[in-house]
């Protein structure tokens, strides 16, 4: 029974109940220790060993009282998933008993084996030592798995020689870089009270729910997260009846339990609704500080998958689980907020007069224009290749949507100076019982990859299965670079206001090419983008090449986010990951077609042949049986030829040395051959007797609840 059943407990009572949050810290820690810990979190200061022991003891007592027996350092290696090593609190005593202990050293540092995680050559197999380091800016929490309750300590993960082996470390570094440069700009503009600038994120998460009884019969979903075979269902999403439609009772029950689990963990799950495709849904939290928001998104994905199993579902996070229907992504809503509570991307009522807003707005525009390739690389992956540009998600061409009001201001600045802001109006709906609605000063553009949406930028290219840390550390760094250049120019100016106006006018002219408010799906835009010189990196192999662009290497090194060898390691890891994904998909397809599709086709052709002979022996003409037999046999031959070709191309590609060349082989040879095999198999699915077809169909998986 969940906590909300029969009104036993309200959300406000149990929200954050499994988090060692500020309220718990204040209650359980001595005042001096609490203050030192707050300083460590807010200012980045260190915690003395004696105080660390006090904090660890308080956390241990709180966790044990709540039923925990183990603790783990929870980190995010380059797999894109999370990892954890569990240790119990027990410590044997001399008299054969045990006591429950947890030291400051155990809190701050762990030592998992680093050799088996992806390292891109940073660590050899025999160099096993790695370290996890407590991240105090993300609170520890208690997590339940079955009957077990464990204390989770969010951590960074590094090698014995100090290289970042995870997603969190470069994110934390980039947040510091953004804070440094934003503070410089604000100080130059005369904003004295500000001490820190925080990057904030709200990440919308899309996902599919499929009945587990179907998934258990689909080895492609089990091994790859998506369907490698499958003919279209008679009905898809064309009726537009699923989007924001009534939530099915069984799905609503799942959502309720998932929400309760997330709320206990302090995750502010806010919205939920049906998405565009049948069987597709979305959950979104309230904005939060970026580091915590990234941790929370990992918790959201894990919770959705865990709770789905309890309700007889499987939660699919792949970017394109079903061909021909919308895939899934994350809308990464990014902004910058001062420690005084000011959102630096809030335009206010007169944005043309808001110098701080315009300065930070143009810092973002400049960053996206100059580093569009790096931004595209941050969301590269084999799953996202199926989704980007498929008229359901932004295209691979990066552009910025500003809307009418801000675009007008940009144009005014280009001509010499902004003197006015377009105002929102009111919508009159034509019924006396309906009040006039305030009309926003600009529309929204759901086709744009990087859209301004009121007081934030929404980066819509992030894939649903991806960690949002990668996209966000890139966003932080490229904007920090723009702010650095602005600060360098403005700090030494005798007339700051004139210097800022000159800078804004120059940026408006230099970077207007990245601004596009129209239909990003249109062929006309692709041609226009090419004319403007915007990169169009349509696949992972091309996108990942951007990582080692010398400008990008220098940028990340300049801001201390990633050293050259750390970036090179990531390039190697991502290329290898791409190769491994396609290899697993190809091998899975070979097995499924050989063991399920071909046998069904042969049995079906045998039945049809027997029926045709029986009808002919009865003296009746029957062209249908002969025609179907010929069609099935032709498709079966195509399938066998496709399998032979796929085996050949797969073997040849696996033999290629060097991950970039091997990845290109998978892209250019293996994937097209897989498409040919799928076409034949999907045609057979629509012909073969349903009794013989053992794979659950799209209609079953998408519509049966």
N, C-alpha and C positions, 0 to 999 in steps of 0.2 A: 504494500500500500504506500503510495507516495505521500509526501508531506502536505499536499494541498487537499487530499481526499477528506470529505465530510467537514471541510473547514477547520481541520485540526490545527493548522498552523498557517499563518499568512506569510506571503513572500517577504514582507519587511522583517518578519521574525527570523527567517532562516537565510536571507540573502548574505552571502559572504561568511556563513557560519563555519566553513571549512578552510578559511583563509586566516593566516596570522597577519591581519591587516593593522592599520594604524590604531584602531580602537583597542585591539587586543594587546598590541605593543605597549600602548599607554597604560593599560591596566596591569600588565604583568611585569613590566620592567621598572627598575628604579629610575627616578627622574633623570639623573645624570647619564645613565646608560641609554635611556630613551632618546635624550637630546643628542648624544653622540651618534646614535644610529640614524636619527633623522638628518644630522649633518652629513653623514656618510652618503645617504640616499640623495639628498638635495644638492650637496656641494662636491661630492666625489672625494671627500676626505677619507682617511684610513681609520680602521677600528683597532684599538689596542688589543693585544691578545687576551688580557685579563677581562676586558669588557666583552670580547667575543665569546669567552666562556660563559659569561652571565647570560648573554643573548641565547646561546645554544642551550643552556640549561632551561631557560624559560620556554623555548620552543619545544624542547623534549617533554617537559611536564605537560604543556598544553596538548601535545600530540598523544601522549600516553593516556591522559585523562579522556581523550576522545576515542580511545580504542586502538591506536596505532601501535604496532610492534616493530616496524621497520622504517627506515628512511632511505631515500635514494637521491642521488644527484641527477637531475633531469636536464638533458642537454639536446642540442639540435645539430647532429652531424650533417655532413654534406649529402646524405641520402635524401634530404628534404623531409624526413620523418623525425620523430623524437627517439631518444635512447635513454635508458635508465639502468643503473646498477644498484641493487637493493642490499642493505646491510641491516641487521637487527640492532636494537638498542642494548642487547644483553652484553654483560661483561662478567666473566666468571670470577668468583672470589676464592680465597685460599681454603675456605671451609667446605668447598664443593657446591656452594650455592651460586646465585647470580644476582647482579644488580643492573639497573637500567641506567646507562650512561650515554652522554652525547657531548663531545667537547667542542670548543670553538674551532679547533683545528679540523675536526670532522665536518663542521658546518661550512667552513671557508674553502676547503680543498678536498678533492677526491682524486682517485688515481685509477680510472678504468683503462683497460687495454686499448691502445690506439691503433694497433697494427691492422685490424680487420675492417676498419672504416675507410671509406674513400679518402685518399690523401693527395692524389695527383702527383705522386712521386716525392712528396714532402717527407714521407716516412717509409723506410724499407720494412719488409715483413719482420725482420729480426729486431727492429727498433720499436719495441712494443709500448714503451711508456708514454702515457699522455695524462693530462691533468684537466680536471673540471674545477672551475672557480666560481664560487657563489656570486650571483648577481643580486645584490640587495635591493635594486630598484624594482624587482619583480617579486612580490611576496611569496613566501613558502605557503604550501597548501596541503590539505589532506585529500587523497583520492581513493575512491572505493573501487575495487575490482573483485566481484563475487563477494565472499565473506571477508576479504582482506582489506584493511585500511592502512595506507602507507603515507608517510610524510614526504612530500616532493619539494626539492630544493632547486629552483631554476638556476642554471649554471651556464657559463661559457665553457668552451672546450678547446684546448690548445695542445700542441705537441711538446715534447721534452725540450725542444729548442725554441719554443715560444711562438711558432706559427699558428695562425688561426685555422682550426680544422672544422669550423662550424659556421652556422648562419648568424648566431647572435653576436659574435665578437665584432665583425665588420659593421653590423648594425649599430652597436654601441659606439664604435669609433666614429661612424658617420653622424650620429646624433650630436656628439661632442663637436665635430667639425662645423655642423650647421649652427650650433649654439654660438661658437666662437665668432663666426663671420656675421651672423645676424645681430649679435650684441654690438659688434663694431659699427654696423650700419645704423642701428638705433641710437647709439651714443653720438655718432656724427650728426644725426638728425635732431638731437636735443632731447631724446627720451630718457631722462636721467634715472627714474625709479626702477627701471627694469634691470634685473640681475641675471636672468636666464631666459632662453627661448627653447620651448619644447616642440618637437615635431609630434603631431597627433594623427591618429588614423582611426577610421571606422571601416571595417572590412565586411562587405556583404558576401555571403557564402551561398553558392548555388549547389544543388545536389539532386540526385535521383534516388527514388526508393523503388526497389523491385522485390517482389515476393521471393523469399528464400528458396521455396520449392522449385522455382524456375532456375535460379542461379546455380543451385547444386547440380543441375543438368547441363550447365554451360561452362565448359572448361575454359573458354576464352575469357569470360568475365572473371572467373576464379583466378586465372593466372595473369591476366593483362588489365583487368578493370574495364574492358570494353568488349563489344561484340565484333568479332572478326568476320562473321557471316551473319546474314539475316536479310530476308526480303522485306520490303516496306509493308506495313500493315495497311489494310483497306482504308483505315482512317488514321490520319496523323494529327497535326496541329492546325490544319487548315480551317477548322470551324472556330478557332480562337476562343474556345469555351473553357479551357483549363486555366488560362492566365487570370489570376485574382479571383478564380471561381470558388465555389463552396469547398471547404476542406473536408475530405472523406473522414468519417468517424475514426477509422482505424489509424489514419495518418494523424488526426488531431490528438489521439491518445499518445502516439509516439512523440509528437511535438511537445505535449504537456510534460511528459517525463523528461525529455531532453532539456527543456527549459529549466525544470526544477533542479536537475543536476548541475546545469551551468550556473544558475543563480547561487547555489550553495558554494560554488567555486569562485564567486565574485565576478563572473562573466555577465555583463549587463545585456543579455539577449533581449532585444527590443521588438523587432518586427519579424513576422513570418507570413508566408503566403504561397499560393500556387504560382509556379513560374510558367513560361510560355509552353514548353513541351509537356505532353502527358507524362505523368509520373515524376515531374520535376518540381522542386520547391526551393525556397530561399529563406535564410535566417540572417539577421543583421544585428549587431550590437550597437550600443551607444559609443560615441567617440571616446578614445582614451589616449594616454601617452603612448607613443609608438612602440617602445620596447614591450610594455605590458600588453598592448593590442596584438602584437605579433605572437606572444606567448598564448594569449587567449584564443587566437585563431587556431593554433595547433590543438588547444583543448577542445574547441568547438568541433573540429574535424574528428578527433578521437571519440568524443562523446556521441556525435551523430552516428558513427559506425557501431559503437558499442550498444547504444540504446535501440538502434534499428534491429539488431539481432534478437533482442528480447521480445520484440513485437512481430517476429517472423519476417522481417524485411532484411535486405542488404542495402546499405547506403553506398551508392556509387559516386565517387568524387572525380572520376576521370573526366577530362575536358570534352570528350565526344563518345559517350557510351553507345549511342545508337546512330547509325548513318541515316541521314535524311530528316532528322529532327534536331532541334536546337541543342547545342552543347552547353556546358557549364563553365562559368568563370567566377572571378571575384572582382567586385568593384572596390578599388582601393581609394577611399576618400581621405585625402592628405591635406594637412594644413600646418600652420605654425602659430603657437600661442605663447605669450609671455607669462612669466610667473606672476604678473599682476592681473592676469585674466583677459588680456586683449588678444583677439584673433587678428593676426597681421594680414589675413586675406579677407577680412570683412570690409566691403567697400563703403559702408555707411550710406547715408541718404544722398550725399553729394560726392561721389567717388572722384570727380574731376578735381576736387579741392583737397582730397585726402592723400597727401604726399607720401606718407608712410605706406599706405595701401598700394599706391601706384608703383612705388619703388620695389616693393616685394613682389608685386604682380609681374613687373617686367623682369625681375630676377628669374622668376620661374619661366617666363616665355623665352628668355634668352637661353636658359639652361636646356630647355626641351629642343630648341632649334639647333643648338651647337652639339648636343649629345643625344640626338634622336637614335642613332645606331646603338649606343650603349644602353639606352632605355629599352629598346626593342630586345637586345640581348638578355636583359634581366628577366624576361618572361619567356625565353626560348625553351622549347621542350617538345618531344614527339607528340604528346597529347594536344598541345596548343596548336600544332601545325594543322590539325584537322578543323580547328575552330576559327582561328583568326582569318577574317576576310570571307567568311562563309554566309554572309547576310544574316548573321545572328549575333555577331560580335564585331568589334572594330576591325578594320583591315590592318594589314601589316605596316601600312604607311602611317607614321606617327605625325599627327597634327594637333593643334590646340583649338578648341571651341571656346569662344569668349561670350557669344551672344551679342545682341544688337547694341545694348547700352555701352559695354566696355569696348567693343569694336569701334563704335563711334568716337569714343574718347581717344583710342589709339590713332584713329585717322586725324582727329583734331591735333594731337601732339605732333604727328608727322608734318602737319601743315604749319606748326609754329607754337601751338599751346592749346591746352584744354580749357574751355571757358564755360561748358555746360554739361549736364548729365540728363539723359532721357529719363522721364519719370514713368513709373508704373501707373496704370489706369485702373478702372473698375469694370468688372464683367457684369452685365445685366442679363439675367437668365430668362426673362420674359414671363415670369410667374410672380404674382404679388406676394406669395408666401415664401419665396426664396430671396434671401438678402443679397445685395450686391457683393460680389467677391473682389477683394483687392487683387489686381493682376500684376504679376511679377514684371519687372522691367525687361526681362528677357526670357525666351523659351528654353527648353532643354533639348539636347541633341544626343539621342541614344546611339547614334552611329559613330560618334567621335571617340577616339582612343584616349584623349586627354582633355576633359571638359571642365570648364569652370561652372560650378553649380551653386552659386550664391555666396559662400564664404569658404570654399575649399576647391581643390582640384580632384576630379574623379578619374583615376587611371584605370581604364576598363579592359586592359589587355591581359591582366594577371589570370593565369589558369586556375581552375577550381581546386586542383590537387596540389598546387605549388605553395610553398612557404612564402608569405608576403615579405619576409625579411629581405630577400634579394632585390625585389623591385624598390623597396623603401630605402635601402642603403644607397642605391644608385640615385634615387630622387634626392635624398638628403645631400649627397656629395655634389651633384651637378648644380644644385641650387646654392650650396655653400660656395662653389667656385664663382658663380655670378655675383654673390654678395661680397666675396673677397675683392673682386674687381671694382665693384661699386664703392666699397669702403676705401680702397686704395686711392680712388679718384676724388672722393668727397672729403675724406679726412683732412687733406692738405689744402682745401679750397678756402680762399678768403671770403667768398660769398657762397655759402653752402646752398642756399635756395637756388641761385642761378646755376650752380654746378649740377644740381639734381635735375633742373628743368632741361638743361642742355643734354644731359645723359639720357633722360627719358625720350627726348625728341630723336636722339641718335638711335636708340634701341628700337623705337617705333619704325624707323626706316629700315634698319638692318634686319629686323626679324619678323616683318609683316608676312613673309612667305609661309611661316609655320601656322598662321591663323587661317582657319577654314571653318565656316559656320554651316556649310551645306551638307548634302548627302554623301557621306564617306563611302557608301556602297556603289556609287555610280561609276561607270566606265569613264565618264568625262572627268571625274576627279582624279582617277589614276593617271590619265593623260596630263592633266593640269599639274599634278604633283611632280610628275617627271619633268615637266617644263620648268617648274620652280627649283628643281634640283634636290627634292626630298628623297631620302633613301627608301627603297621598297624591298625589304628583306623578308621574303615570303616563306622561308623555311628555317629550321633550327641550325642547319649547317652553315648557311650564310650569315645568320644572325650572330652565332657564337664567334665567328671570325672577328667581330667587332671588339671582343674583349681584349685582344692583343694589339689593337690599334695603338700606335705610339702615343697619341694624344690622350687616350683613355688610360693607358698605363701611367703616364705622367700625372694625370689628374688624381687618380686614386692614391698614388704615392705622395703627392704634394699635400694632401689632406690627412695622411696617416691612416687611411681606411684599409688599404691592402698594399703590401709590398709587391714588387714585380713578380717575385717567385710565388707568392700566395695567389696572385691573379692567374699566373700561368698554370698553377695547380688546379684552379677552378675550371679553367678552359679545358684542361685534360679530363677532369672528372665529368664535366657536362657532356663532352663529346663521347666519352666512354659510356655514360649513362644512356645517351641517345642510341648508340650501337646496341647496347644490351637490350633495351626495350624493343627495338625492331627485331632483333634476333629471337627473342622470346616469342614475339607475336608470330613471326614466320614459322617457327618450330611448332607452335600451338596450332596454327592453321593446318600445317602438314598433317599433324596427328588427327585433328578433328575430321578433316576431309577423308583421310584414309580409313578411319575407323567408324565414321558415322555417315558421312554424305555418300561416298562411293558405294558402300554396302546397300544403303537404302535405294540408290539409283539402280543398282543391279537387280535387287529383289523386285523393284517396281517394274523394270523392263521385262523381267521374267513373267510377272503376273499379266502384264499387258500382252506379251507374246502368246501366253497360254490362252488368254481370252480371245485374241485374234484368230488363233487356229481353231478354237472351238466354234466360233461364229462362222468361220469359213466352211468348216466341216458340216455345219448345219445348213449350208446352202444359202446363206444370207450375205449380201454385200455390206461391208462395214469399213468405210474409209477412215473413220475416227480412230479406231484402234491402231491401224497401220500408221497413220500420221503421228499419233502420240508416241508410238514405239520408235519411229524414226527420229523424232525430236529428242526423246530421252537419250537415245544412243548417241546422237550427235553431241549433246551437251556433256554426256559422260566421257566421250572421247576428248572433248575440249578440256575437261577437268583433269583427266589423266595427263594430257600434254602439259597443262599448266603446272601440275604438281612436279613433273619432271624438270620443267624449266625453273621452278622455284627452288628445288633442291640444288640445281646447278648454280644458280645465281647466289644462293645463300653460301654454298661452299666456297665459291670464288671470292665473295666479299669477305668472309671470315679469314681468308688467307692474306688479305691486304695488310701490310705493315703500316703503322701510324694511324692513330685514331681519326684525324681529320679526313684522310683519304678513305679510310674504311667507312666513316660516316657518310661520305659522299657516295660511296658504293651502295650502301643501304638505301639512301635517298633515290638514286638514279636507276638502280637495277632491281633491288629486292622489293621495294614498295610498289612500283608499277606492276611487277609480276604477281604480287599478292592481290592487287586490284583485279587482274585478269582472272585469277582463280576464284575470287569472290563473285564476279559477275556470273560465271558458269554455275557455281553452287547456288546462288540466290535464284537463278532461273529454274534450277531443278526443284528448289523448295516449293515453288509455286505450281509444280506439276505433280510431284510425287504424292502418293496416297498418304493422308495424314497419319494413318496407323503406322506407317513405316518411318515417318520423319521423327526422329528422337529428340531433336533440338527444340526447346520452347521457342515459340515465334514472337515477333515483335508485338503482335496484337495481344498475346497473353501477358508478356512482360510489362507493357506500357499501360494496359487498361484493367487488368484483373487485380483487384484489391481484396 
